[in-house]
Structure formats: structure tokens, C-alpha cells
Amino acid sequence: MDELITLLDEHLICTGTNISSDFIYFFVTSTRKECACPSCQSVSSRVHSHYNRNFQDLPIQDKKVVITLSNRKMFCDNPSCHRTTFAEIFSFIDNKAKKSKRLKETILEVSLTQSSVSAVVYLSKHVVDVKKSTLCNYQKKSVPVV
């Protein structure tokens, strides 16, 4: 399972799995020793705390995937930075997102090829539980501003 998780990020390891009839749950943690503050870019190795972050990813073998990431909050030791703590950041998921970037792209691709109602039915059956309002929000955000 580690090989699947490292496809998202090479610094992740799988600490456990739970497979049910409809879902595969992955429990992952980061192996990074240091993280850069998103504001000042200073590197920190001091851990403030941990919290679990749940998000959905692309399905495997027609089973929906939920990943629980043990995310770290780090101290920013730069006295000139306005942040005292920051959360570890990963490239495969946006800040506070509940779906991975590649899952969002798949949802958007499907929603652009058919009506919202039929896209919701297809996605809910084969990919991820999603609402029509989510599809509309993704479509609005993907339209370039002129």
C-alpha cells in the first residue's frame, strides 16, 4: 500500500488500511523531517501538534477511497514572520480541501461532458459521492476570467 500512497507524495507512508464493501480507507503520515513556512519560507523541524485531515481520492477497483492524513502543525521560528505556527502543505491537495486535485479534475471532466444531473448520478455510482452544487462550483472556478 505504501507504493500507492507514495504516488501522491514521496514523503508519505501508509500506516494502515481498512477495506469495506464500498470504501478503501488509507491512514497515512508524513516522513518529512522539516517543512517550510508558507509565509516566510524558513525551514522548521519543531512540531507543534498533529491533527487528522480526511479527504477523498480517485477510486480503486470500483471502491471509493478516503485518506486520513496525520497532518502536522509546525512552529515558525522566524521572529520577523507574522505566523507562529503553520500546517504542513502537500501539492496533491489544496488547503482545507476535502477532495484531491486529481479527483477534482476527474469530476470536472465528467461534468463538462454531460448534464449536471447525469454527471452526479454517474460520479456517485462510480467515482465519488458528489452534489450538483459541487459540480457547479467546480465549473465556475474553472472558467477563466476575461
SVG drawing of the C-alpha trace seen along z (x, -y; Angstrom):
<svg xmlns="http://www.w3.org/2000/svg" viewBox="-30 -41 45 47">
<polyline fill="none" stroke="black" stroke-width="0.4" points="0.0,0.0 3.0,-2.3 3.6,-2.3 0.1,-3.6 0.4,-6.4 3.9,-7.5 2.3,-8.2 0.6,-11.1 3.8,-12.3 7.1,-10.6 7.2,-11.7 4.0,-9.8 3.8,-6.3 0.7,-4.2 0.3,-3.3 -2.9,-1.3 -5.9,-0.4 -9.5,0.6 -11.4,2.2 -15.1,2.4 -17.6,3.4 -17.7,-0.2 -14.7,-2.0 -10.9,-1.7 -9.6,-3.8 -6.0,-4.7 -4.3,-6.1 -1.1,-8.0 1.6,-10.1 4.4,-12.2 8.1,-11.3 9.5,-14.8 11.9,-15.9 11.4,-19.6 8.8,-21.9 9.0,-25.4 6.7,-28.1 4.3,-29.2 4.8,-32.9 8.5,-33.4 9.9,-30.1 12.0,-29.5 12.5,-25.8 11.3,-24.3 11.6,-20.9 9.7,-21.7 6.3,-20.1 3.5,-22.0 0.8,-19.3 -0.9,-16.8 -4.4,-16.6 -6.2,-14.2 -7.3,-15.5 -9.8,-13.4 -10.1,-13.7 -11.3,-11.7 -9.2,-10.5 -9.8,-8.6 -11.4,-5.1 -9.5,-1.8 -11.2,1.3 -14.6,-0.5 -14.2,-1.3 -14.3,-4.9 -11.1,-6.0 -10.9,-8.0 -7.5,-9.1 -6.9,-10.1 -3.7,-12.1 -2.0,-12.7 -1.1,-16.3 1.5,-18.2 1.4,-21.8 4.9,-23.3 6.3,-26.2 7.7,-29.1 10.9,-30.2 11.5,-33.3 10.9,-36.3 10.0,-38.5 7.3,-36.2 3.7,-37.0 2.9,-33.3 3.8,-31.4 2.5,-28.1 1.7,-26.6 0.3,-23.4 2.3,-21.0 1.4,-21.6 1.1,-18.9 1.0,-19.6 -1.8,-17.0 -4.4,-18.7 -5.5,-22.3 -5.6,-24.0 -8.8,-22.8 -9.9,-20.8 -11.9,-17.6 -11.0,-16.1 -7.6,-15.6 -6.7,-17.8 -6.8,-14.8 -10.3,-13.8 -11.5,-17.4 -10.1,-17.3 -11.9,-14.0 -15.2,-15.4 -14.8,-18.5 -14.1,-16.4 -17.2,-14.3 -19.4,-17.3 -18.3,-19.1 -19.3,-16.1 -22.9,-15.7 -25.7,-17.4 -25.2,-18.1 -27.9,-15.6 -26.5,-12.7 -22.9,-13.6 -24.0,-13.4 -25.6,-10.0 -22.5,-8.7 -20.0,-10.1 -21.9,-9.0 -22.1,-5.4 -18.6,-5.1 -16.2,-7.7 -17.3,-9.8 -20.4,-11.0 -21.0,-14.5 -23.8,-17.0 -25.0,-19.1 -23.9,-22.3 -20.4,-21.0 -20.2,-20.4 -21.5,-23.9 -18.9,-25.4 -16.0,-23.5 -17.3,-24.6 -17.4,-28.3 -13.9,-28.1 -12.5,-26.5 -13.8,-29.3 -11.0,-31.8 -11.8,-35.4 -11.8,-37.7"/>
</svg>
